[in-house]
């Protein structure tokens, strides 16, 4: 396992902190052990919420259909005109009230954050305004992956620092001659 902050290779999977930078690694090892996600978070999102905006709209449509079309027709056939009228009024106004209340007060259903198929196709706008994929294509081996041509590269600022010793300065001069 490698530290996600500094890249230091760790001796054991049970290491609690990085030996170089001190980054806590217990959560990283748990994520690696469970295939990239935390089972505790997955259990939170598995519970379906019944009171969502979509369910409220569907319920208001079913309410209107039941009271307006079914009960009003049934009371009309049974020759009870007062009950048919009351049923129609309850169907129309009750359905409208349920629709408005569900659109105003209920939240929309949240998307599953653990959808694995969405990750490689999601585009990211980074700091340098280039549109890149989060992950390389699944069928491409890691050894053949090349970064995008217009990606940003940090400048080499080591040449501006004063050399620590004479041999370091000489080594830098020899490297420049080889290039």
N, C-alpha and C positions, 0 to 999 in steps of 0.2 A: 504494500500500500504506500502511496505517496501523499505527502501533505498537499492539500489543495491551495494553500497560501504560498508556500515557498518552494515546493517541489522536492523536498528532502525525502529520500526513501526511508521508511520506517522498518525497524527490525522485526516487529511482531504486529499482528492484527489487533492484539489486545492493548496496544499502546494508548494511553489516555491523552498525552500531549505530545506535540511535535518536539523533537530533540533540538531543532535549530531555532524555530520562531516561537514555540510555546502555544501554538494553535490547538484548541481542544479537538481531539480526534475521535472521541467516543461516539458521537453522533454520526460521523463519517463512516466508521466501521459498521455501525448498525444499518446504515443506508446501503452499504455494499453487501452486507449479509442478506438483505431482503430484496435484492435485485433492483435497487434504484429508488425505492420509496419507503416511507415509514408506514407500517401497518396500523399504527394508532391513528394517523390522519386519514387513512382509507376508510376506517370504520366510521369516522365522523361523517364522511360524505356518502356513505352507503344508505343511511337512513333517509327515506324519501319523505318529503314534506307534502302534506295533503293540501294545505292552505297556500296555494300558489295562484298567480294571476291567471295562468292558463286553465287550471281547474275551476276557478271562479267563473270564468267566461263560459266554459262548457256547462257548468251547473246552471247558470242563468238561462242558457239556451234550452236545456232540458226542462227547466222549470216552466218556461214559456210554452214549450210544446205540450207538456203534460197538462197544464191547467187550461190553456187556450184551445188546443185542438182535441185532446182526449176527453177531459172532464166536461167541457162545454158541450161537446157533441153527445156525450153520454147522457147528460142532463137534458139536452134537447130531445133526444130520442125517448127518454123516460117522461117527457111532457112536464118538466119542472122548469119553467122559463126563468124564475127568480134565481135558482141555483146555477143555471147556465150563465146568466148575466154576471153573477158574483164570481163565478169561476173564471170567466173571460177577463174581468177587471183585475182579479188577483193574478192571473197569468201575465197580463201585459205590464201592470205596474210593478208587480213583484219581480218579474224578470228584468225590467229596466233598473230597479233598485239593486238587485244582485250584480248586474253588469257594471253599473257605476261604482258600486262599493268594491268590487274586485279589481277594477282598473285603478282606483284611487288608493286603496289601502293595502292590497296584497302585493308582495314582491314577486318578481319573475323567478322562475326556477333557475338555480345556478348550474352552470356547466360543470361537468366532472373535471377537476383539475388533474386527474391522473390518466387522462386519455393519452396513451402512448403513441397512437397514430398521428396526433397533431404536432408532436414535437419536431420531427425532422422537416416538416413542411412549413413551419412557422417562420416568417421573415422578421428580422431584427434590424432596426435602424440604430446603428452604433453612433459614436460621437463624431465620426468623420463622414456622415451622410451617405454611407454606402449600404445598399440593401443586400444583406447576406443571409444565408441559411444558418440555423442554429447548429445543425449537425451535417456532416457530409452525407452523401447518399449511402444507404445501408449496404449496397453491394460493392462499394469501393473499399479495398483494404487500406488500413491506416498508413502503411509504408508508402503508398503511391499518392497520398493526399498532398496537394500543394496549396498554399494559401492563395487567395485571389490576387490578381496582378496589381490592382490599385490599392492594396492594403497598406496601412501606415506602418512604418518601421522606425523604431526609436534611434536617434542619432548616437554615434559612439562618442561619448563625452569623456572617455578615459584618456584621450590624447591631450586634454586641456589640464589635467591634474599634474602636479609636480611629481616626478618619479621618486620612489622611495629610496632607490639605490642606483649606483652607476650601472650595474648589470641589467637592471630593468630598462633603463634608457637605451642601452646598447641592444637589448633584445628587441625593443620596439623599432629601432633603426634597421635591424636585420630583417624583421618581418616586412617592413616597407620595401626593402630592396627585393625581397622574394616576390612580392605582388607586382 
